[in-house]
Amino acid sequence: MPRPLIILAVLLLLAPGRSAAAPALRLSDTTINQGEALRVTVRGTVPATAVVWFAGRTWPLYGAGSSHLTYVGADARTTPGTYALSVAAGERVLVRRTVTVRRVAFRQRRLRLDPDKEALFTPEMVAEEQRKVAAALRALESQQLWEGLFLLPVDAPLSSPYGLQSVYNGTVRGFHRGTDFAAAEGTPVRAANHGIVRLAEFLPLSGNAVFVDHGLGVLTGYFHMSELVVQPRQRVRKGDVLGRVGSTGVATGAHLHWGLRINGLYVDPMPWASEGAP
């Protein structure tokens, strides 16, 4: 081998190894409103422990190999402003962008509850419901199951939108984490999209409730029903009947509460029905 080529080969062997290229990060948007979600796509090799940091919490990444994605969002309580969105493994940040959360002027609603309904707002009842939901949603589908637009679960007028500050009998009880429909008692409640039933049981505050897992941390919840007709682990298709409208749990009358949860955070479900997932 000629001497110059020998020297070049030796230098290449002695040169420090190059660090892996940073993964490519793609966001469906860089500005969202309170109550909205965005899709995060990561291309390139990342450690198995990699997660997304955004708005003061961590979000799981789904996928394998060189392709990962997840959904993150801002709820009605997220402080408006500009946040770093980072993909990180431990304390090491692999790639970072910024996302702005815009304020929404959510209104307030005042409701009168019967004493027996108001009595459900105890720490013990709240903790019991949280335990049941956490246990049912511990293991979720890592692949996307939904297709196209989400279906409105009932054909009825919208009575209370997402994000309202809820005041019951003069006491603020937080923000409204979904959309209420003024449907008559017994109206069939239909699955908004394809998925797997993760919870179908009575909850102290939400009454007869169903959670459907649509994959990638996206779930829809259907509360206060009079009757449930599905079981946990059952696969459902868009439009399948899950139960019937009622007034169980904390409810002032017959209606359906429909919520959409992304990796533990409730966002407004209506854009998913009118525009589709981000």
N, C-alpha and C positions, 0 to 999 in steps of 0.2 A: 504494500500500500504506500503511495507517495507520502513523504513526510508531512506536508500540509494537512492531508486528510487524517493522518494519525493524530496530529495535534488537535484538530477540530473534534474528533471523536472523543478524545480524553476530556476536553473542555465540556462537552455536552454531558458526559457522565458525571463530572464533578459539579456541574451547575446545580444550584438549589432547585428542588422540585417546584413547579408552578402550582399555585393554589387553584382550586377548582373555580370555574367561572360562576359568578353569581347567578342564581336562578332568575328567569324572567317573570315579572309580576304584572298581571293584567287585571284591571278593575272595570266593572261594568259602568261605573260612574265615579267621579271624584267629589261630587256634591250631592248630598241626600237631605231630605227633610226628616225631622223627628217622626218616627213611625214608619220609616222606609228601610229597605234592605239593599245590599249590593252584593254582587257575585265577585269572588276573588279566585283567580286562576293562576296557578304557579306552574311554570314549565322549566324543567331542568331537575337535576338530582338534588334532593334535600334529605337530611337525616330523618330517620323514622320518628324521631322525637319532635320534629318541627311543628310549630303551631303558629297561629296568627295572633298578634297583639293589636287590639283596637279599643279605644274608648274605655280604658281602665279594666279590661278583662281579656282572657284568652279564648280563642275560638279554634275548634279542631279542624284539621285538614283531612280531606278524604281523597283516596286514590292510592296509586302505587307507581313505582318506577319513576318516570320523568314527567308525570302529569298528576297534579293535585288541584283540588278546588274546595271551596266552602262558601257559605253565606254568612255575612255579618250584617249588623244593622244598628239603628238607634231607636230607642223607644221614646215614649212621651216624657220620660224623666231625664233623658240624656241631655246634658248641658250643651246648648249650641256653641259652636266654635270649630276650630281646625285641630284635627287629631293626627298623630302619626299612625299609620297602619304598617306594621312590620311583620315579616316572616322571620321567625327566630327559632333557634335550637338552644335550649338552655338560656344563657345570657348572651349568646352570640347572635347578632342581627345579621341575617343573610341578605335581605333587601328591604327597602323602606319606601313608602309613598306617603302623601298626606291626603286626608279626606275632610271635607267641611260638612258640618251638620248645621242645617238652617232651622231657625225657630218656627214653630207652628202655633198659631193663636187658638189653642184648644179651649173650648167652652166648659161650662160647669153644668151639672145636672143635680137637682135636689129631689130625692125620693123619700116617701114615707113607707116604712116597713111596719108590719104587724109585730107586736112584742115577741111572738114565737120565732119569727124570722130574724129579728135583730139579735136575739139571744144566741144565734149561731156564730156571731163574731167574737168568739172567745179564743184565747191563745191555744187552747187544747184542740179546738175544732180546726183552726187554721193549720196547726202542726200535723194533725191527722191527715188532712187533705194533702199537704205538701209531701208527707211520707209516702202516701199511696201513689201520687203522681211520679215522684222520684223513682220509686221501685219499678213502676210500669215502664218508665222511659229510660231505664238504665242501659239497655242494649238497643241500638237503632240501626237501620239499614244504611250501608255506606254507598249504595248506588242510587242514582236517580230513578224513581219509579213513576213520577207524574209525566203527563204529556199535555202540552198545549195550555190553554187558559184553564183556570180553576173555575168550577161551576158554583154559582150561588146555591147554598144547600136547601133553601126554600124559596118559593115564589111568593114573596110577601113584602110589604113596605118596610123600609129601613126605619127603625124607631130611635136608635141611639148609636152614633158613629164611634169609631175608635178614638181614644185619647181624652174623652171627657173626664173632668175631675168629678168623681162621684161623692156626693154628700148624702148620707143616709141618716134621717132623723136628726139633722144638724151636725153630724160628725163626719169629717172627711175620711174616706176609706180608700184613698188612692185613685189611680186613673183607670179608665175603662179599657181593658186589655183586648177588646174585640169589637164586633159589630152586632147589634141586636136587631132582630127582625120581628115585627108584630104579626106573627103567624097564629092562626087559630089552634086551639088544643086539638091534638091528634093529627095535625098535618105531617105527612112523611118528611123526614130529614134525610137528605141524600149526601153521599160522599162527594166532596169537592173535586177529588181526583183519585187516581189509582194509588193504592197503598196497602199497608198492613195495619190492622187494628192492634194497638198496643194496650189500650185501656178501655174497658166497657163495664162500668160499675157505678154505684151510688157514691158520691162525694158529699161531705157535710155542707159545703157552700155552693158548689157547682151543680148539685143534684145528680140526676142520672146523666152521666157524661161518657163521651167517647173521644179518644185521641186516635187519629190515623197518621201513621208514619209514611211520609212520601219520599224518604231518602234524603241523604246529605244534611241531616239535622232539621229538615223542614217537616213540621207536623201541623195538622189542623185539629181544633177542638170544638166539640158540639155539646153545649151544656143545657141543663134545666129540663131535660126531656121527660116525658111521662112514661116512656117505654123504650127499652133497648132491644134490638133484634140481631145484634152481632156479638161475637165472642173475641177475646184476645187471641192474637196470632192468626185471625182470619184475614185472608186477602180479599180486598174489595176493589171494584172498578168504579170509575167516575160515574156518578148517578145512582149507584146502589143505595138502597134504603138502610140507614143505620139505626133509626128509631123514630119516635114521634114527638112532636112539640108538646111541652108541658110547662109546669111552673114549680118544679122541685128545687130544693136548695133555697138560696137567697134570691127570691124572685117576687116581684109585686103582682105578677099575673102571667098568663101564658105567653111565651115568646121563645125564640131561639137565640142564644148567644153563640156566635161563631168567631173563633180566634185562630190566628196563624202564628206559630212559634218557630223561630229559627235559632237552633242551637241554644235554646233556653230563654230567648228574648222574644217578647210578644211585639209584633209589628202589625200595621194596618193590613187586613186581608184583602180589602177591596181592590187595590191595584193589581193583585195577582189574578183577579177575576176579569178585570177590564183590559189589562195590558200584558198579563203573563208574568212569569218570574223574571227578575232582572237578568 
